[in-house]
Amino acid sequence: MQHLIERREALLKRLVAGGNFVKGSITSVCGTCARSRCTCAKTCATMAFRLTYKDTRQKTHIVYIPRNRLAQMQRRVANYARMRALIPQIIDTNIAIFKGGG
C-alpha cells in the first residue's frame, strides 16, 4: 500500500512539474500578399503558424503564433500531451489504493 501511495505522490509531482500547457495543435500556413504578379502568389513566401483548439462548447478557435514564440508554444503543447499521459496512471493508482482499503 505504501508503495502505491509513493507512486501516486511521484506522479502528482511530475504532473505539477510539467509547467504551463496548452490544448490544441499547431499548424503552418503559407502567407502571400495581395498582388497577383508577385512571386509569393506561386510559392510560399512566409510561413505563418497558428494554434487551433476547441473550447468547452466545441467551438473552434484559431490563435496566431509569432515566429519568435513558436518554440514556447510547441513546449506548451508537448506539456499538455505529457499531462494527458500522466492522468490515467494517476487514476489507476488511486483505484488500486482504494481497492487496498486506503
N, CA, C and O of each residue as an XYZ file, in Angstrom:
408
protein
N       0.827     -1.198      0.000
C       0.000      0.000      0.000
C       0.871      1.261      0.000
O       0.598      2.220     -0.723
N       1.913      1.240      0.819
C       2.793      2.407      0.886
C       3.461      2.659     -0.454
O       3.677      3.808     -0.839
N       3.788      1.587     -1.168
C       4.396      1.718     -2.489
C       3.445      2.452     -3.445
O       3.882      3.294     -4.229
N       2.158      2.135     -3.378
C       1.180      2.795     -4.251
C       1.036      4.277     -3.913
O       0.923      5.115     -4.808
N       1.039      4.591     -2.642
C       0.932      5.989     -2.219
C       2.158      6.773     -2.679
O       2.035      7.904     -3.149
N       3.336      6.175     -2.545
C       4.552      6.835     -3.015
C       4.529      7.032     -4.528
O       4.967      8.062     -5.042
N       4.009      6.020     -5.234
C       3.895      6.142     -6.692
C       2.954      7.289     -7.074
O       3.245      8.061     -7.987
N       1.821      7.391     -6.364
C       0.867      8.465     -6.643
C       1.501      9.830     -6.385
O       1.329     10.757     -7.177
N       2.229      9.951     -5.287
C       2.882     11.225     -4.976
C       3.908     11.591     -6.049
O       4.021     12.755     -6.434
N       4.654     10.595     -6.529
C       5.641     10.857     -7.575
C       4.961     11.294     -8.870
O       5.441     12.199     -9.553
N       3.846     10.652     -9.204
C       3.111     11.033    -10.415
C       2.537     12.438    -10.302
O       2.553     13.206    -11.264
N       2.028     12.768     -9.113
C       1.482     14.114     -8.915
C       2.578     15.173     -8.999
O       2.348     16.266     -9.516
N       3.764     14.853     -8.492
C       4.877     15.796     -8.605
C       5.260     16.009    -10.063
O       5.548     17.132    -10.477
N       5.262     14.922    -10.848
C       5.564     15.051    -12.277
C       4.500     15.882    -12.981
O       4.808     16.649    -13.894
N       3.240     15.727    -12.554
C       2.157     16.489    -13.163
C       2.322     17.981    -12.893
O       2.149     18.801    -13.795
N       2.656     18.332    -11.659
C       2.826     19.734    -11.288
C       4.085     20.324    -11.915
O       4.102     21.493    -12.301
N       5.138     19.515    -12.015
C       6.411     20.000    -12.548
C       6.371     20.183    -14.063
O       7.315     20.721    -14.641
N       5.310     19.753    -14.703
C       5.218     19.847    -16.160
C       5.224     21.267    -16.689
O       5.600     21.489    -17.840
N       4.825     22.218    -15.894
C       4.817     23.610    -16.334
C       3.527     23.984    -17.043
O       2.519     23.284    -16.948
N       3.579     25.094    -17.748
C       2.400     25.588    -18.464
C       2.069     24.665    -19.617
O       2.957     24.069    -20.227
N       0.782     24.549    -19.911
C       0.367     23.707    -21.017
C      -0.793     24.349    -21.756
O      -1.531     25.171    -21.211
N      -0.933     23.949    -23.011
C      -1.991     24.463    -23.874
C      -2.546     23.296    -24.670
O      -1.790     22.476    -25.192
N      -3.863     23.221    -24.762
C      -4.512     22.192    -25.559
C      -4.681     22.714    -26.975
O      -5.086     23.860    -27.172
N      -4.378     21.896    -27.943
C      -4.576     22.287    -29.330
C      -3.497     21.718    -30.221
O      -2.674     20.908    -29.793
N      -3.514     22.155    -31.470
C      -2.492     21.718    -32.413
C      -1.961     22.929    -33.165
O      -2.678     23.896    -33.421
N      -0.683     22.843    -33.509
C      -0.022     23.927    -34.225
C       0.027     23.565    -35.702
O       0.444     22.467    -36.069
N      -0.396     24.487    -36.534
C      -0.355     24.282    -37.978
C       0.404     25.429    -38.622
O       0.497     26.526    -38.072
N       0.944     25.148    -39.799
C       1.636     26.197    -40.541
C       0.871     26.451    -41.835
O       0.376     25.525    -42.476
N       0.788     27.702    -42.194
C       0.120     28.101    -43.435
C       1.038     29.056    -44.190
O       1.872     29.741    -43.598
N       0.867     29.085    -45.490
C       1.664     29.980    -46.323
C       1.043     31.362    -46.324
O      -0.170     31.518    -46.467
N       1.890     32.357    -46.163
C       1.428     33.740    -46.232
C       1.770     34.330    -47.587
O       2.911     34.243    -48.040
N       0.798     34.918    -48.218
C       1.021     35.566    -49.507
C       0.479     36.985    -49.438
O      -0.347     37.313    -48.587
N       0.955     37.808    -50.341
C       0.447     39.175    -50.393
C      -0.728     39.228    -51.384
O      -1.090     38.207    -51.969
N      -1.298     40.370    -51.564
C      -2.476     40.512    -52.411
C      -2.143     40.792    -53.881
O      -3.046     40.827    -54.717
N      -0.874     40.991    -54.205
C      -0.512     41.301    -55.589
C      -0.525     40.037    -56.446
O       0.088     39.038    -56.069
N      -1.192     40.059    -57.559
C      -1.353     38.865    -58.376
C      -0.078     38.457    -59.094
O       0.103     37.270    -59.364
N       0.818     39.392    -59.417
C       2.036     39.062    -60.159
C       3.248     38.851    -59.259
O       4.360     38.671    -59.756
N       3.055     38.868    -57.981
C       4.156     38.688    -57.039
C       4.585     37.222    -57.021
O       3.775     36.331    -57.276
N       5.857     36.977    -56.721
C       6.353     35.607    -56.664
C       5.726     34.821    -55.513
O       5.675     33.592    -55.563
N       5.259     35.500    -54.498
C       4.662     34.778    -53.379
C       3.306     34.189    -53.740
O       2.789     33.346    -53.007
N       2.721     34.614    -54.854
C       1.465     34.021    -55.291
C       1.696     32.598    -55.808
O       0.780     31.776    -55.794
N       2.918     32.309    -56.263
C       3.240     30.982    -56.785
C       3.923     30.101    -55.751
O       3.694     28.891    -55.724
N       4.737     30.673    -54.919
C       5.454     29.915    -53.901
C       5.114     30.467    -52.524
O       4.517     31.535    -52.393
N       5.494     29.739    -51.534
C       5.232     30.171    -50.163
C       6.300     31.179    -49.750
O       7.468     30.827    -49.591
N       5.897     32.419    -49.579
C       6.851     33.471    -49.233
C       7.215     33.431    -47.754
O       8.395     33.431    -47.404
N       6.233     33.398    -46.910
C       6.473     33.359    -45.467
C       5.548     32.326    -44.841
O       4.414     32.134    -45.280
N       6.052     31.672    -43.816
C       5.238     30.705    -43.089
C       4.620     31.394    -41.880
O       5.300     32.095    -41.132
N       3.336     31.187    -41.705
C       2.636     31.684    -40.524
C       2.198     30.472    -39.712
O       1.854     29.434    -40.278
N       2.208     30.600    -38.391
C       1.864     29.488    -37.520
C       0.637     29.853    -36.699
O       0.468     30.994    -36.268
N      -0.215     28.854    -36.496
C      -1.462     29.069    -35.767
C      -1.711     27.917    -34.811
O      -1.397     26.763    -35.102
N      -2.282     28.254    -33.666
C      -2.739     27.254    -32.716
C      -4.239     27.117    -32.902
O      -4.967     28.109    -32.857
N      -4.701     25.897    -33.112
C      -6.124     25.636    -33.271
C      -6.582     24.781    -32.096
O      -5.966     23.762    -31.783
N      -7.674     25.205    -31.444
C      -8.198     24.441    -30.315
C      -9.701     24.606    -30.248
O     -10.265     25.498    -30.882
N     -10.352     23.744    -29.477
C     -11.802     23.820    -29.273
C     -12.077     24.143    -27.814
O     -11.425     23.622    -26.909
N     -13.062     25.017    -27.604
C     -13.430     25.359    -26.232
C     -14.416     24.328    -25.691
O     -14.650     23.301    -26.327
N     -14.995     24.595    -24.523
C     -15.885     23.630    -23.882
C     -17.176     23.409    -24.662
O     -17.820     22.370    -24.512
N     -17.556     24.372    -25.489
C     -18.761     24.228    -26.316
C     -18.436     23.678    -27.701
O     -19.280     23.691    -28.597
N     -17.199     23.194    -27.868
C     -16.717     22.615    -29.123
C     -16.657     23.622    -30.262
O     -16.775     23.252    -31.430
N     -16.475     24.882    -29.929
C     -16.275     25.905    -30.945
C     -14.779     26.013    -31.222
O     -13.978     26.094    -30.291
N     -14.404     26.013    -32.489
C     -13.005     26.070    -32.869
C     -12.487     27.494    -32.790
O     -13.138     28.431    -33.253
N     -11.309     27.650    -32.200
C     -10.643     28.944    -32.102
C      -9.260     28.817    -32.738
O      -8.614     27.774    -32.643
N      -8.822     29.881    -33.380
C      -7.508     29.913    -34.011
C      -6.753     31.115    -33.462
O      -7.267     32.233    -33.447
N      -5.524     30.867    -33.008
C      -4.695     31.917    -32.425
C      -3.399     31.987    -33.231
O      -2.734     30.972    -33.440
N      -3.049     33.182    -33.676
C      -1.800     33.391    -34.405
C      -0.621     33.253    -33.447
O      -0.661     33.754    -32.323
N       0.427     32.572    -33.899
C       1.638     32.407    -33.095
C       2.784     33.130    -33.795
O       3.155     32.750    -34.905
N       3.349     34.155    -33.180
C       4.510     34.818    -33.785
C       5.679     33.839    -33.904
O       5.843     32.952    -33.066
N       6.470     34.003    -34.930
C       7.583     33.091    -35.191
C       8.557     33.021    -34.013
O       9.102     31.955    -33.724
N       8.779     34.148    -33.332
C       9.742     34.148    -32.223
C       9.194     33.454    -30.973
O       9.952     33.221    -30.031
N       7.912     33.122    -30.935
C       7.324     32.436    -29.783
C       6.856     31.023    -30.128
O       6.182     30.376    -29.327
N       7.215     30.547    -31.319
C       6.787     29.225    -31.763
C       7.330     28.122    -30.862
O       6.583     27.218    -30.487
N       8.595     28.173    -30.510
C       9.205     27.137    -29.667
C       8.517     27.073    -28.301
O       8.298     25.989    -27.762
N       8.185     28.220    -27.756
C       7.498     28.272    -26.460
C       6.135     27.587    -26.557
O       5.758     26.828    -25.664
N       5.402     27.848    -27.628
C       4.087     27.238    -27.788
C       4.205     25.736    -28.051
O       3.358     24.965    -27.599
N       5.239     25.312    -28.773
C       5.443     23.883    -29.003
C       5.718     23.155    -27.692
O       5.250     22.034    -27.496
N       6.475     23.785    -26.789
C       6.722     23.192    -25.473
C       5.427     23.065    -24.690
O       5.204     22.057    -24.019
N       4.579     24.068    -24.769
C       3.320     24.018    -24.023
C       2.391     22.928    -24.551
O       1.722     22.250    -23.771
N       2.349     22.761    -25.853
C       1.527     21.691    -26.432
C       2.097     20.328    -26.037
O       1.336     19.407    -25.740
N       3.426     20.188    -26.030
C       4.056     18.935    -25.609
C       3.789     18.656    -24.124
O       3.586     17.505    -23.737
N       3.787     19.705    -23.295
C       3.469     19.541    -21.876
C       2.049     19.027    -21.693
O       1.794     18.219    -20.800
N       1.126     19.482    -22.525
C      -0.256     19.014    -22.453
C      -0.333     17.527    -22.785
O      -1.068     16.781    -22.139
N       0.424     17.100    -23.793
C       0.426     15.687    -24.161
C       0.983     14.835    -23.023
O       0.458     13.757    -22.745
N       2.044     15.311    -22.360
C       2.597     14.580    -21.222
C       1.606     14.527    -20.062
O       1.489     13.502    -19.391
N       0.897     15.625    -19.827
C      -0.092     15.662    -18.762
C      -1.212     14.662    -19.041
O      -1.660     13.959    -18.135
N      -1.658     14.600    -20.284
C      -2.722     13.654    -20.632
C      -2.273     12.214    -20.456
O      -3.096     11.348    -20.160
N      -0.986     11.939    -20.630
C      -0.481     10.585    -20.431
C      -0.369     10.246    -18.945
O      -0.493      9.082    -18.566
N      -0.137     11.252    -18.104
C       0.017     11.011    -16.664
C      -1.317     10.776    -15.955
O      -1.382      9.999    -15.003
N      -2.361     11.429    -16.402
C      -3.646     11.361    -15.696
C      -4.187      9.931    -15.599
O      -4.621      9.543    -14.514
N      -4.188      9.124    -16.669
C      -4.667      7.741    -16.495
C      -3.822      6.930    -15.505
O      -4.353      6.073    -14.799
N      -2.524      7.194    -15.450
C      -1.669      6.491    -14.484
C      -2.054      6.862    -13.057
O      -2.088      6.006    -12.173
N      -2.346      8.153    -12.837
C      -2.763      8.602    -11.501
C      -4.100      7.968    -11.139
O      -4.295      7.534    -10.003
N      -5.018      7.912    -12.094
C      -6.335      7.313    -11.833
C      -6.187      5.834    -11.478
O      -6.801      5.363    -10.521
N      -5.374      5.097    -12.247
C      -5.171      3.673    -11.955
C      -4.559      3.469    -10.578
O      -4.940      2.548     -9.856
N      -3.619      4.321    -10.215
C      -3.000      4.216     -8.891
C      -4.005      4.529     -7.794
O      -4.024      3.848     -6.768
N      -4.841      5.544     -7.987
C      -5.867      5.863     -6.990
C      -6.858      4.729     -6.826
O      -7.300      4.454     -5.710
N      -7.215      4.063     -7.916
C      -8.139      2.927     -7.827
C      -7.482      1.774     -7.072
O      -8.129      1.118     -6.256
N      -6.205      1.527     -7.340
C      -5.506      0.457     -6.623
C      -5.415      0.772     -5.135
O      -5.551     -0.129     -4.308
N      -5.189      2.025     -4.784
C      -5.155      2.413     -3.372
C      -6.534      2.226     -2.743
O      -6.640      1.742     -1.616
N      -7.579      2.601     -3.457
C      -8.940      2.444     -2.941
C      -9.281      0.966     -2.721
O      -9.876      0.604     -1.706
N      -8.898      0.117     -3.681
C      -9.176     -1.318     -3.533
C      -8.395     -1.919     -2.372
O      -8.838     -2.887     -1.753
N      -7.233     -1.346     -2.080
C      -6.425     -1.840     -0.969
C      -6.913     -1.371      0.391
O      -6.347     -1.741      1.420
N      -7.945     -0.570      0.396
C      -8.506     -0.114      1.664
C      -7.996      1.240      2.145
O      -8.255      1.642      3.279
N      -7.269      1.941      1.275
C      -6.705      3.220      1.674
C      -7.564      4.386      1.380
O      -7.187      5.520      1.675
